Amino acid sequence: MKKFFLIMSCIIVCASVFAQTTNSTLTIFSEDGHKFFLILNGTRMNDKPETNIRLQNLTQQYYNCKVIFDDKTFGDISKSYLPIVDANNPSASMDVTYKIKADKNGKQVLRYFSSQPLAVTATPVIPSDVVVYNYGTTVPVTKTTVTETTTTTQGTTGNVGMNVNGLGVNMNVQITDPNAVQQTTTTTTYTTTTTASTPPPAAVVVSNDGPCAYPMSNNDYQSAKASINNTGFDETKLKSAKSIISNNCMYANQIADICRLFGFEETKLDFAKYAYQFCYDRKNYFKVNDVFGFDSSKEELSRFTTR
């Protein structure tokens, strides 16, 4: 019976510990100012690359984290079970910071930087270059800025009484004494600004049938397409197109449009094969077949994509 009560007591204690929910904050910044996308538990947090991101209202103690750089030459950083917790007090709300830096081999890595208990009741003063998101909610983000005003006064204001034709007159006169001691007053004003800076309205979940976490934006794609089209010969266009897509994933219909910029069937097929590895929605790659004039080219591409 004693053993039974001991086991039940342990279960109750453990349940009470795990039932406590933290409300922590995570900041990740690039030491060298490289822009990046941040993905937590498979969901992309920011809809455009940033150098310094702060996430509020984190309720879990650990997250699977991935950093995808805007510059694809840096590669990606993946961290499983990234701690947002104090090991000695798992239920405490923490303000944790990690930094992205280059290791001794020049590779970008994610490293612990600092942590402190989160002052829940206080409104933190956040630098203007930090982009703030509320994780998993649409709660507006509140930022506080500090403005200091300094006023220097000299002289005194006196009340002077005068009697004119039997009428008493009181006047306030500013009397300035050049030898008087100056008085300096500094006023500090805290201004709270509420913005609608939240994660994208529809969370972008990293789940697709290709190797890419996200496709290039439409504006970037249009610029890339124009750049490729401005080159003269098919061979030059092909080199330019391969260089662009190797650093920017595209949709299948975008790849098809790029293929249409080439004049020769052979060049179209060459690019279509190369681009397949960088296609965001591979299940729609059949759309690329429409650019070919010969059935043999369509069959060769189909064999390439199904092997």
C-alpha positions as CSV (number, residue, x, y, z in Angstrom):
1,M,0.0,0.0,0.0
2,K,2.9,2.4,0.8
3,K,4.4,1.7,-2.5
4,F,1.1,2.4,-4.2
5,F,0.8,5.8,-2.5
6,L,4.5,6.6,-3.3
7,I,3.9,5.9,-7.0
8,M,0.7,8.0,-7.1
9,S,2.5,10.8,-5.4
10,C,5.3,10.7,-8.1
11,I,2.7,10.7,-10.8
12,I,0.9,13.7,-9.3
13,V,4.2,15.6,-8.9
14,C,5.3,14.9,-12.5
15,A,1.9,15.8,-13.9
16,S,1.9,19.1,-12.1
17,V,5.4,19.9,-13.5
18,F,4.5,19.1,-17.0
19,A,1.2,20.9,-16.8
20,Q,3.0,24.2,-16.2
21,T,3.2,26.2,-19.4
22,T,6.1,28.5,-20.1
23,N,5.7,31.7,-22.1
24,S,9.2,32.3,-23.3
25,T,10.9,34.4,-26.0
26,L,13.5,33.4,-28.5
27,T,15.8,35.8,-30.4
28,I,18.0,34.6,-33.2
29,F,20.4,37.1,-35.0
30,S,23.1,36.8,-37.6
31,E,26.4,38.1,-36.2
32,D,27.6,39.0,-39.8
33,G,24.2,40.4,-40.9
34,H,23.2,37.6,-43.2
35,K,19.5,37.5,-44.0
36,F,17.6,34.2,-43.3
37,F,14.3,32.5,-42.9
38,L,13.5,30.8,-39.6
39,I,11.5,27.6,-39.4
40,L,10.2,26.2,-36.1
41,N,8.6,22.8,-36.0
42,G,8.1,22.8,-39.7
43,T,6.5,26.2,-40.0
44,R,8.2,29.2,-41.5
45,M,8.1,32.2,-39.2
46,N,8.9,35.2,-41.5
47,D,7.6,35.9,-44.9
48,K,10.8,37.7,-46.0
49,P,14.4,37.2,-44.9
50,E,15.6,39.1,-41.9
51,T,18.9,39.4,-39.9
52,N,17.4,39.6,-36.4
53,I,14.1,37.8,-35.4
54,R,12.4,37.8,-32.0
55,L,9.6,35.3,-31.3
56,Q,7.3,35.8,-28.4
57,N,4.7,33.6,-26.7
58,L,6.7,30.3,-27.1
59,T,4.9,27.7,-24.9
60,Q,7.2,24.7,-25.5
61,Q,10.5,24.0,-23.9
62,Y,12.2,22.7,-27.0
63,Y,11.7,23.3,-30.8
64,N,13.0,21.8,-33.9
65,C,14.7,24.7,-35.6
66,K,16.0,25.3,-39.2
67,V,17.7,28.4,-40.6
68,I,17.5,28.9,-44.4
69,F,19.8,31.7,-45.6
70,D,18.7,34.0,-48.4
71,D,22.2,33.5,-49.8
72,K,22.0,29.8,-50.7
73,T,25.8,29.5,-50.7
74,F,25.8,29.4,-46.9
75,G,23.7,26.2,-46.8
76,D,21.1,25.5,-44.1
77,I,21.4,25.1,-40.3
78,S,19.2,22.5,-38.6
79,K,18.9,22.0,-34.8
80,S,16.7,19.4,-33.2
81,Y,15.4,20.1,-29.6
82,L,16.6,23.7,-29.5
83,P,16.2,24.6,-25.8
84,I,14.1,27.6,-24.8
85,V,14.2,26.6,-21.1
86,D,16.2,26.9,-17.9
87,A,17.5,23.4,-17.1
88,N,17.3,24.2,-13.3
89,N,13.7,25.6,-13.6
90,P,11.9,24.1,-16.6
91,S,8.6,25.9,-15.8
92,A,10.2,29.4,-15.8
93,S,9.5,31.8,-18.7
94,M,12.9,32.6,-20.3
95,D,14.2,35.2,-22.7
96,V,16.8,33.2,-24.8
97,T,19.1,34.4,-27.5
98,Y,21.1,32.5,-30.1
99,K,23.4,33.9,-32.6
100,I,24.4,32.7,-36.1
101,K,28.2,32.9,-36.7
102,A,30.9,31.5,-38.8
103,D,33.0,28.7,-37.2
104,K,36.7,28.3,-37.7
105,N,36.1,26.7,-41.1
106,G,33.9,29.5,-42.3
107,K,30.7,27.5,-42.0
108,Q,27.6,29.2,-40.6
109,V,26.5,27.6,-37.2
110,L,23.9,28.4,-34.5
111,R,25.3,29.0,-31.1
112,Y,23.8,29.8,-27.6
113,F,24.4,33.5,-26.8
114,S,22.5,34.4,-23.6
115,S,19.4,33.8,-21.5
116,Q,17.6,35.4,-18.6
117,P,14.2,35.1,-16.8
118,L,11.5,36.8,-18.8
119,A,10.0,39.9,-17.1
120,V,6.4,39.1,-18.0
121,T,5.0,42.3,-16.5
122,A,7.4,44.7,-18.1
123,T,7.3,45.9,-21.7
124,P,10.7,45.3,-23.1
125,V,12.6,48.0,-25.0
126,I,13.3,46.4,-28.4
127,P,15.8,47.8,-30.9
128,S,14.2,49.1,-34.1
129,D,16.1,46.6,-36.3
130,V,14.6,43.6,-34.6
131,V,11.6,42.1,-36.3
132,V,9.1,40.8,-33.7
133,Y,6.5,38.0,-34.1
134,N,4.0,36.5,-31.8
135,Y,4.3,32.7,-32.3
136,G,1.1,30.9,-33.2
137,T,-1.2,33.9,-32.6
138,T,-2.4,37.1,-34.1
139,V,-1.8,39.2,-31.0
140,P,-0.3,42.6,-32.0
141,V,3.3,43.2,-31.1
142,T,4.0,46.0,-28.7
143,K,7.3,47.8,-28.9
144,T,8.5,50.6,-26.5
145,T,10.9,53.4,-27.5
146,V,12.6,55.8,-25.1
147,T,12.8,59.6,-25.7
148,E,14.8,61.9,-23.5
149,T,14.2,65.7,-23.5
150,T,16.7,68.0,-21.7
151,T,15.6,71.6,-20.8
152,T,18.0,74.2,-19.4
153,T,16.6,77.2,-17.6
154,Q,18.3,80.4,-16.3
155,G,16.9,83.2,-14.1
156,T,13.8,83.5,-12.0
157,T,10.3,84.7,-12.4
158,G,9.2,87.4,-9.9
159,N,6.0,89.0,-9.0
160,V,6.3,92.8,-9.1
161,G,3.7,95.2,-7.6
162,M,3.1,98.6,-9.1
163,N,0.8,101.5,-8.1
164,V,-0.4,103.7,-11.0
165,N,-2.7,106.6,-10.2
166,G,-4.0,104.8,-7.1
167,L,-4.6,101.5,-9.0
168,G,-2.7,98.5,-7.8
169,V,-1.2,96.3,-10.6
170,N,0.6,93.0,-10.2
171,M,2.8,91.7,-13.1
172,N,4.9,88.6,-13.6
173,V,8.3,89.7,-14.9
174,Q,11.2,87.4,-16.1
175,I,14.3,88.7,-14.5
176,T,17.5,87.1,-15.9
177,D,20.6,87.2,-13.7
178,P,23.7,86.3,-15.8
179,N,25.4,85.1,-12.7
180,A,22.6,82.8,-11.7
181,V,23.1,79.0,-11.6
182,Q,21.6,77.2,-14.6
183,Q,19.0,74.5,-13.9
184,T,18.9,71.4,-16.2
185,T,15.9,69.1,-16.2
186,T,15.8,65.8,-18.1
187,T,12.5,64.3,-18.9
188,T,12.3,60.6,-20.0
189,T,9.2,59.6,-22.1
190,Y,8.3,56.0,-22.8
191,T,6.3,55.6,-26.0
192,T,4.5,52.3,-26.6
193,T,3.6,51.5,-30.2
194,T,1.3,48.7,-31.2
195,T,1.9,47.2,-34.7
196,A,0.4,44.3,-36.6
197,S,3.7,42.6,-37.1
198,T,2.8,39.0,-36.8
199,P,3.6,35.8,-38.6
200,P,2.1,35.4,-42.1
201,P,-1.7,35.1,-41.9
202,A,-1.6,31.7,-43.4
203,A,1.2,29.7,-41.8
204,V,3.6,28.5,-44.5
205,V,4.2,24.8,-43.7
206,V,7.4,23.3,-45.0
207,S,5.8,20.3,-46.7
208,N,6.2,19.6,-50.4
209,D,7.3,16.9,-52.7
210,G,10.6,18.6,-53.6
211,P,13.8,19.5,-51.9
212,C,12.9,23.2,-51.4
213,A,11.5,24.9,-48.3
214,Y,10.0,27.7,-50.4
215,P,9.9,28.9,-54.0
216,M,11.2,32.2,-55.2
217,S,8.8,35.1,-55.0
218,N,6.9,36.3,-58.1
219,N,8.8,39.6,-58.2
220,D,12.2,37.8,-58.0
221,Y,11.0,35.3,-60.7
222,Q,10.0,38.1,-63.1
223,S,13.4,39.8,-62.6
224,A,15.2,36.5,-63.2
225,K,13.1,35.7,-66.3
226,A,13.9,39.2,-67.7
227,S,17.6,38.7,-67.0
228,I,17.7,35.4,-68.8
229,N,15.7,36.7,-71.8
230,N,18.1,39.7,-72.2
231,T,21.0,37.4,-73.1
232,G,21.6,36.7,-76.7
233,F,22.3,33.1,-77.6
234,D,20.7,29.9,-76.3
235,E,24.0,28.7,-74.8
236,T,24.4,32.0,-72.8
237,K,20.7,31.9,-71.7
238,L,21.1,28.3,-70.5
239,K,24.1,29.1,-68.3
240,S,22.3,32.1,-66.8
241,A,19.1,30.1,-66.2
242,K,21.0,27.2,-64.5
243,S,22.9,29.7,-62.3
244,I,19.7,31.4,-61.2
245,I,17.7,28.2,-60.5
246,S,20.5,26.6,-58.6
247,N,20.1,29.3,-55.9
248,N,16.3,29.8,-56.2
249,C,13.7,27.0,-56.4
250,M,10.8,27.5,-58.9
251,Y,7.3,26.2,-59.5
252,A,6.8,23.8,-62.4
253,N,5.0,26.4,-64.5
254,Q,7.8,28.9,-64.0
255,I,10.3,26.4,-65.2
256,A,8.1,25.8,-68.3
257,D,8.1,29.5,-69.0
258,I,11.9,29.6,-68.7
259,C,12.1,26.7,-71.2
260,R,10.0,28.8,-73.7
261,L,12.8,31.4,-73.8
262,F,15.1,28.9,-75.6
263,G,15.0,28.6,-79.3
264,F,16.2,25.0,-79.6
265,E,14.5,21.8,-78.4
266,E,17.8,20.4,-77.2
267,T,18.4,23.4,-75.0
268,K,14.8,23.3,-73.5
269,L,15.3,19.6,-72.6
270,D,18.7,20.3,-71.1
271,F,17.3,22.9,-68.8
272,A,14.2,20.9,-68.0
273,K,16.3,18.0,-66.8
274,Y,18.6,20.3,-64.7
275,A,15.7,22.3,-63.2
276,Y,13.9,19.2,-61.9
277,Q,16.0,19.0,-58.8
278,F,15.1,22.6,-57.9
279,C,11.3,22.3,-58.6
280,Y,9.1,23.2,-55.6
281,D,6.1,21.2,-56.8
282,R,7.5,18.2,-58.6
283,K,4.0,16.6,-58.8
284,N,3.1,19.2,-61.4
285,Y,6.2,18.7,-63.5
286,F,4.1,17.3,-66.3
287,K,3.4,21.0,-67.2
288,V,6.9,21.3,-68.6
289,N,6.0,18.7,-71.3
290,D,3.9,21.4,-73.0
291,V,7.0,23.3,-74.1
292,F,8.3,20.5,-76.4
293,G,7.4,20.1,-80.0
294,F,8.5,16.5,-80.3
295,D,7.1,13.5,-78.5
296,S,10.6,12.1,-78.1
297,S,11.6,15.0,-75.9
298,K,8.5,14.6,-73.7
299,E,9.3,10.9,-73.3
300,E,12.9,11.5,-72.5
301,L,12.0,14.0,-69.8
302,S,9.4,11.6,-68.3
303,R,12.0,8.8,-68.1
304,F,14.4,11.3,-66.5
305,T,12.0,12.4,-63.8
306,T,10.7,8.9,-63.0
307,R,14.0,7.0,-62.6
